[in-house]
Amino acid sequence: IGGNGTAVTEFVLLGFSGYGSLWGPLFWGVLLVYLVTLLGNLLIILLTLADAALHVPMYFFLRHFSGLEILYTMTVVPRMLADLLSSCPTILRASCFTQMYFFSLFGITECGLFTAMAYDRYAAICRPLHYSTLLNPGACVCLVGACYLMGIITSTTYSILVFTLPFHCLASASTFWGEVGNLVITVAFILTPFSLIIVSCACILVTILGVATSQGRRKVFSTCSSHLFVVMLFFGTGIVAYMRLGAGSSQTRDQILALFYAVVTPMFNPFVYTLRNKKVTGAMRRLVKKYLWSP
């Protein structure tokens, strides 16, 4: 909000204002998905901390990933719910900067963490004799730290670049540099990690095919299928969302993509990594038996 030549201090959020009577179902749907995401990821964090059988690199990365999913959705969903209840939602420029910074920080850190998790599976399956050396506790901490550092540097640079643009007018330069920023993020922090993950999956597939028995192949494949599903969902929606935003696509399609990417996708993580994982479900049973069914 501001006239020509004045600094913009506040933005009017159009969001889903054009959906009329659908705001009610949309509000309750988003709230339900948000609660499921929070509770599911909190459960994963609790299980991986409480059960000694899950104190291994794979679940160390998963614990950090679940924490990031909670923080990632917290930067977007509470504000979205509040805006759905408002007749004319607005956001201060400083608040918008803060939200963009942390959304980028947690999202980019997740991209790096996905790559670290893929490397963990590659080392466990393709180089089992060296696994304890490659993924020792110090190496795991360094990998996670590198992911956070990458997120901090990139989100800081991108947020400063975007918020130094002239928001008081719809200049073509603003649109151009915004699209350049989206392209850089897509290539450097979505396509590149995704490519590394695909390479690791290809190496794992070759190793799986070399396993002598079908039972052994199924066991090895089951350890990677859950991670691969979440990776395809996260990176697939992310690539489509960032490549289409500002590229002449329809506003409705962009809104649906953004909603799915920021709200719905994080909900799948708890289901995939708990219901399809025998070690996690076993830890859940032991935890319930210890604290709820103990005499």
Secondary structure, DSSP 8 states (H G I E B T S, - for coil): ---TTS---EEE--TTGGGGGGHHHHHHHHHHHHHHHHHHHHHHHHHHHH-GGG-SHHHHHHHHHHHHHHHHHHTTHHHHHHHHT-SS-EEEHHHHHHHHHHHHHHHHHHHHHHHHHHHHHHHHHH-GGGHHHHT-HHHHHHHHHHHHHHHHHHHHHHHHHHHTS-TTS--HHHHHHHHHHHHHHHIIIIIHHHHHHHHHHHHHHHHHHT-SSHHHHHHHHHHHHHHHHHHHHHHHHHHHHHHHTTTT--HHHHHHHHHIIIIIHHHHHHHHHHHT-HHHHHHHHHHHHHHTS--
